[in-house]
Amino acid sequence: MKRFFEFVAGNKAAVLVLLILAGVLSSIGAARVKTDNSLDVWFVEKDPVLERYKYYQDVFGSDEKIGVMARNNADLPEKEFELDVLKLQNNIKKLGDVESAAGPFDLPGKPSDFFFSKDKKAVTMIVSIKNEKDAAGARTRVINGIREEFQKNRIAGVKTELAGSGVIFDELNRISNADAGILIGLSYIVMIIIMALGGRSVYSIVIGLGSIGLSTLFYFGILGFFGSGINMVNMCVPSLMLILTIENFVYIGDNVLNGVEDLRSVDRKILAEKTGEVFWPAFVAFFTTILGFLSLVLCNMKIIRDFGILASAGLTAAFITAYLVNTLCFDLLIRMKVPMKSKKTIRNYSGLLGFLKRNSRTIMAVSVAICALALWGLTLLKSDTYSLGYLKKGNPVRMESEAIEKDFGYYLALDMVLKPEKGTCISKEYLAAIRKFRDDVSSLPEIKDSLGVYDYLAQYEAMKAAGLPLKGTGFYSMITPDEKMAKITFQVKMESSSGIEKTLSAIAAFAKKDLPPAIKTEPCGYLPLYVKMMKYVDDVQRSSFPWAFVTIMIVIGISLGSWRLALLSIFPNLFPIAVTMGAIGFLGIPLDVATITIASIAMGIVGDNAIHMMFVYKKAVGTEEEKWMKVFDVKLNSAVFNYIILGIGYAVFAFSHVNSIAYFGIFSAAMIFFVWLGDIFVLPAQFFWGKGGVKNEK
């Protein structure tokens, strides 16, 4: 690292030009970044479930649907209300990105109860959006177009509302985009305040913000060049980069000023040595952090896998930028003879060490007991996903969706495809069994009604006999032209993926009981993907966590050159993770795509300060108390400051409008508190109790 410092300091102009060039290129990539929470972001390209989803979209049309409800609150005559609904439906069909708009009066004969509420005063229309490359943009344009239609042709006494998966995803895009800017801006403001209150000079704050600004720009450049966008999971990465950049800056700055009255008394040689001293432990801490993120690469869900890869790339950019900028700036400051003094946050460590020495057994007993209780909480953890639950209870879209379900009834579409091995879907030999299957499924408490070609078979046959085209009619999305596949749509309750999985299991049981073996059934549409998300979250728990933990412990052991020190670091590092995840289990908060990342990220971050402390401990000489006095004297100031940065930095996410991200912030901040307990109390208490460590002699 000394040579690195000398190289950077000796080639300041070239390094500065390189940083500027990288910044310009990153700006070009950053300009391409958009918000995207589409299904292509969540699933890998060749995922079998996604492939089936796209296949059935090609067969039956778009599955990107929006529910439009109209309620007759003014007791308009039935015919007048019907005409008003048809007018609204026809206007919606004219919107550029709309593929179809199905309503109760499309098909000949008596309208199906599928489209009506129980009191017959509210009807729903199912609007399908065209399959386009810019799916998010098309969805937003359709939703805005429908809302404009509501305002433009307002019908007296008729209440109109929107709901459905398309509306939820559009709202997630909107608030993810808003949150990304707010959280990054808020993080910057908080960090400036913390650095100012921590006694950091104006020069320190400017250097820190410069490192953060460049790192953030590089990250968005990486996103843009790889064709990725901001989503509800990775929108927290810039703030995580900010935290790591400040953390490295604090360790470098404090190590440079440690034992020095004023920066003006430091020459380039001393600066190179002091910067070099902190590089290796900082690198190990950084490396274990990205190992925690990289463990997410083992997940089969694309949104989590990409989060791990892009976060690792962003944090690498943050680490390199922090060292380049700090090296350039500190070299410049000592040449300018700028005054910069160190300020300790804790001065008297003898009292703390005496407390740890006297109460080491009690501290270890209490921490083991808490950890044991937390392990019980870990057994209560469960994976689940609830799309509507991502939105806060006061969110207008969530309130509107819940109001529609309460007023109209269940409206979420669950499609089941019927595929006979021989004959057609409407062969007489199958009709009785299919209708029994449909009626049995419709009797489930989680289902309101069903719709399919079997409700209008006579009309369908009449149209076919007359040679009328089916395309453009409601039949086109119910049955294929060769009649080899038919689709029955059930209206199900809006609930979590575990609830949908139970409904699918009940439907599968009825299919086995009611249908002949020659007819195969398969769910299609968005909901099977929804259930698959939960399976992938379970995979993260089984594969990513053990891999991250074992790998990180091996890296720590190799870097310290002492497996004993590595083993003694295990419990203090596991303690905050177990307690935090155990608390999530006790509170009954399900693990989803955001909260599942807490443990993997924690794997890398919890050991950062402990690694710096262990490097000092290894080199310290004397009694156990003297060694820890040296550790605290050199590192406690930086560690305490970084605990504050990490804790408040994560707590910022609690202000997110996405529930799972808010939980991520709350529990990550809580985890930092337990990391503080582990590093300052449990780790040294373990050494005093066991009198462990490595022997060093004067």
Secondary structure, DSSP 8 states (H G I E B T S, - for coil): -HHHHHHHHHTHHHHHHHHHHHHHHHHHHHTT--B--SHHHHB-TT-HHHHHHHHHHHHH----EEEEEEEETT---HHHHHHHHHHHHHHHHTSTTEEEEE-TTSSSSS--GGGB-TTSSEEEEEEEE---SSHHHHHHHHHHHHHHHHHHT--TTEEEEEESHHHHHHHHHHHHHHHHHHHHHHHHHHHHHHHHHTT--HHHHHHHHHHHHHHHHHHHHHHHHTT--B-TTGGGHHHHHHHHHHHHHHHHHHHHHTT-S-GGG--HHHHHHHHHHHHHHHHHHHHHHHHHHHGGGG-SBHHHHHHHHHHHHHHHHHHHHHHHHHHHHHHHHHHHT-------S----HHHHHHHHHTHHHHHHHHHHHHHHHHHHHHT--B---TGGGB-TT-HHHHHHHHHHHHT---EEEEEEEEESSS-TT-HHHHHHHHHHHHHHHTSTTEEEEE-GGGSHHHHHHHHHTT---TTSGGGGTB-TTSS-EEEEEEE----HHHHHHHHHHHHHHHHHHS-TTEEEEEESHHHHHHHHHHHHHHIIIIIHHHHHHHHHHHHHHHHT-HHHHHHTHHHHHHHHHHHHHHHHHTT--B-TTTTHHHHHHHHHTTHHHHHHHHHHHH--SSHHHHHHHHIIIIIHHHHHHHHHHHHHHHGGGG-SBHHHHHHHHHHHHHHHHHHHIIIIIHHHHHHHHT-S-----
